[in-house]
Amino acid sequence: MAISGAHEALCYSVLLQKEKKIRCDLCPHHCILTDGQTGICLARRNTAGVLYSLNYCRPVTAAIDPIEKKPLYHFLPGTQIYSTGPSGCTFKCLFCQNCEISQKFVHAKEVPASRIAKDVVDSNTIGIAFTYSEPFTWYETIMEIGPIVREHGLKNVMVTNGFMEVVPLANLLAFVDAMNIDIKSIRPAFYRRLCEARLEPVLRSCEQAKKKCHLEITNLLIPGENDSEKDIEDLVDYVAGNLGKDTPLHFSRYFPRHRMDLPPTPASSLKRAQEIARSKLDYVYVGNIDLDECSNTYCPSCKELLIKRCGYAVSMEAPLEKNSSTGMARCGNCHYQTNILV
């Protein structure tokens, strides 16, 4: 028996047909659900032995944002992107910055996938960013919208916690052009204690995505939780060693939200994290706070200022030479090949 207003989900297995017991195979939680139960993400429910996507084509919000807001600093800088997303999340972060839509299910109106895709095309932006909450819970919707957007020559972007299984992620990477994945900490204990999740699948997703699309990493720096020099050094070592020193890393300022009331991240902690990371990575940024020069892009070779950022305002400070075969920019001063898609 189908449930009104829901869509049968992809990626699940029937464990016991007579008992209507199933397992969701979308994310590494692998929720085992009996009839009437909803998964950890709040967006997938077992009804009569069938798994349904409760948030299918139900955007809770939509806006046109600067691509830098995702944050993506090396993917068509200075452009705008249509941004939308569902409710639900695979994590239960105590510090969730979007708890109103991620930590409870929001009953939004269903919009046909073709209509959402048309809104993207009509927006006169570079494409669509699946963002705001955890877009991976919107898997069925993205699998429909993404190819339509790609057919129109536009871009698909995901801003995600990276808690994904290999096969469904591979399906998305067939048409996703860029991802920002949030590595919340390099410590497994942090994920278990503060997110009710695991670190290893996130790192696996980062490595899988890096091979197929443009990738940038974000780390929300929380005082006393993941901001020690050792935490930062180990995170930087992972990014440099497994994703490449050209992978942009964004340190983002934490503010008290949801169930965490620690004070906001001091500016000094963010500057120190950037200083440590710059010893091994080409591109390191500080976000969610206005700090002079901490969001600018410099040539890793000659240190020429390439892109200046003030908030979300972007200005190209030095000529960038576009490589016609890759779309990537070279420094106009020394001709160093950057990984900036222009």
N, C-alpha and C positions, 0 to 999 in steps of 0.2 A: 504494500500500500504506500503510495507516494504521499509526501507531505506538501501541503499547499505553500506555494511561493519558494520552494527549494529546488535544487538542481542536483542530480546524482553526481557524486564526486568521482574523480579519477583516483587511481593509486590506493586501492584497498584490497584486502583478501578476506574471503569467507573462511572462518575457522571451524565453526560448527553450524551447519545449515539449519538443522532442526531447532537448535537453541538460539538461532539468529545472532550468533556471536561473530564479530568481525574484528579485523585489525587494520588500522589506518597505516599505510606505507609511505605517506608523503614526507614526513619529517622523522628524525631519529628518536622521537619519543615513542613511536610505534604504539599508539594508544590502542588497547584492547577494549572494545566496547560491546556491551550487551544492549539489547533493545531499549531505546529511550535515552541512552547515555550520550553525552557530548564530550568531545576531546578536550585536551588541555587548552587548545587554541580558541575554544568557544565557538568555532566556525564550522565544525564538522560533527554531524550527529548520526547515530545509528537509529534508523526507524524501520522496524520489521525486517532487519537483516540487510538493509541497504544503507550505504553511507551517503549522506547528502551534504552538499556545500550550502551552508546557511547564508553566506555572504556573497554568493554568486551574483555578479553584476549589480552589486548594491554599494556604490561609492558613498562614503560618509561625508566626503568633502572633495572639492576640486578648486584649483587655482592655477594661475600662470605665475611661475616662479623663475627667478634667475637660476641658471644651472649651478651657479656657485652655492646656492642654498642647500644643495643635496647632501653634503658638499662634493662637487666635482669641479676641480680647478683646471684640469688638463684635458677636458672634454668639451670642445667647442666653447671656449671661454667668452663671456660677454653675451651669450645667447639666452633666450627664454625657453622654458619648457612647460607643457601642460602637465600638471601634477594632480594625482588622485590616488585613492586607496580605500580599503575596506576597514571594518572593525575586526578585532581579533589579533592574537599574537601567540607564538609558540613559547614565549618566555613569560616569566612572572617577576620581572625586575622590581626590586623594592624602590628603585630610583627612577622608574619609568617617566620619561619626559612627555609622553603622549598618552597618559593613563586613561583619559576620558574616552578614547576610542579603541585602545588596545587591551585594556584590562576588564572591559565589560562589553557585551554584545550590543551594538547599536542597530536598531531596526530601521534601516534606510530603505528607500524606495528602489525597486529593481528597475534598471535601465538596460535596454538591449545592448549587447556588445557592439553591434553595428552602429548604434547611436553614439556610444562613447567614442568609438574610433572616428566617427564623423566629427565630433566635437574637437578631437585632437587635430584632425586635418584642417578644420575651419579656424583653429586658434592662431594659425600663422606662426607657430613656434617650430622648434626643431623636432618635436615629437612628444612622447609621453614618459613621465617618471611615475613608476608605481612606488608609493612612498607613504609617509605619515604614520601608519601603524606597521605591521609586518606583512608585506605584500605576498610572501610565499603562501600565506593562508588563502590567497586569492588565486591559487594556481589555475583553476579551471577558467577563470575569467581572463587571466593573462594569456593563457594558451589560445584563446579566441581572438582577443584584441591585438596582441603582438604581431601576428602575421599580417593582419590588415594594415596596421601602421607601417610595417616594413614594405608592403606592396606600394604604398604611396611615397616611398623614398624617405620616410621619416625614421627617427631613432626611438629605440626602446631602452629605458633605463630602470634599474631597480636599486632601491635603497633598503638594505636588508640586514638582519642579524646573522645571516649566513647559516642558520641551522636547517640544513637541507639534506635530503638523501641524494645520492649520486645520479640515479637515472632521471628523476624529475628535473633536477638541476640541468642535466645535459639536454633535456628537451627544451628548456627555456633558453639555454645558451645558443640554440640554433638560430635565434632571432634577437637576443638581447645584446645591445651594443656596448653598454657600460654598466658597472655596478659600483656602488659604495657599500662595502661590508664593514660592519661594526665589530671590531675585536674589543670586547669590553674589558678584558684583562688577559694576560698571558698565563694566568694561574687557574688550573682546573677547579681549585677550591672556591675561588671567587664565583665561578659560574654555578657551582652547586649551591652555595650558601645564599647568594644574592639574586640569582636568576632562575633557580630550579631547572638548570639545563647543564649541558656539557660543552667543554671547550673543543675537544678533538674534531667533532663534525664541522665546526666553524672554520677551523684551520684547513681542513680538507676542502671545504667549499672555496676558500680563498685560492688555494692552489689550483683547483679545477677551473675556476673563473679566469684566473690569470692567463691560462693557456688559450682562452677562447674570446675574451672581450677586454675592453679597457677596465682597469681595476684601480680603485683608490680605497684606502683604509681609514677608518675613524676610530679614535679611542677617547671615550668620555673619561676625563681625569677626575677621580673622586678623592677628596682629601682623606688620607689614612686608609684607603682601601686598595688603590692600584697606582698610587703616585710616587712610590719610593724610587730612588735612583735605580735600584736593582730591577724593579718591575719594568721600568722604562727601558733599561739596557737590554733586558731579555726580550721584550717586545720588539725592539729595534733589530736585535740580532735575528729574530725570526723573520721579520719582513725582509731584511737585507739578504738573508741566506736562502729563503724559500720562495720569495716573491720577486726579488730583485731590488737593487738599490735605487732604481728609477721609479719604484712604486710610490706615489704620493701618500704621505701619512699626515692625517689631521688630528691634532690634539684639541678636543672640544671642552669648553668650560661647563662644569656641572652646576646646576642650581637645585635647591631643595624641592623635591616633588614627590608625590604619591606617598610612600611610606618611609621616606628617608628625609631627615631634617638636618643633616650635616650642613655646615655653612658652605657657601659657594667656593669653588676652587680659586685660590689666590692667584693673581697675575704672575707672581714670582714662580709658582710651581709650573705654570704653563710655559713661561720663558725658559726655565731650566730644562723641562722636557724637550723643548725644541732644540736647545743647545746640545743636549746629549744625542738626540736623534740625528742632527746635522753632521755628526762626526762619521756617520756610516751611510746616510741616505741622502740622495740628491735633492729631494723636495719634501720639506717639512713645514706644516702650517699650523697656526693657532686660530681657533674659531670660537664663536659664541661670546666674544669679547673684543673690544676695540683696542688693539695694541699696535702701535706704529711699526710698520715694516714686517710684522709677523705673518702677514698673509700674502706678501709679495712673492713673485717667482723670479729667481735669479738663474742665470746660466751656470750649470755645474762646472763648466770649464773655465770661462773667463770672468765669471761673477757679474756680468752685465745684468742690469735690471731689465727683465723682459716684460713682465706684467705687474702693474701696480694695482692693488685693491684697497678700497676704502669702503668698508661695509660690503655691499653687493655691487658697488660701482667699480667698473673694470676699465683700465686704460692700458693699451699696448705702448710700452715705453721705448722699445727697440724694435727695429724691423725683424719680422720672423719670415724666414724663407720656407715656403711650403714644399714639401717633397711630394710631387704629383703622384707618385706610385703608392705612397703609404698614407698621405694626408697629414703626416706629422711635420712639425716645424723644426727648422734649424735656427740656431742663433744667428742673427744678421751680422753680429760683430765678429765671431770666430768660426761660425758655420758648424758648431757642435750640434749633433742630432739629439734633440729633446724627444720626449714622449708626449708632447702636447698636440692633440688633434685640433687642427684649425680649419 
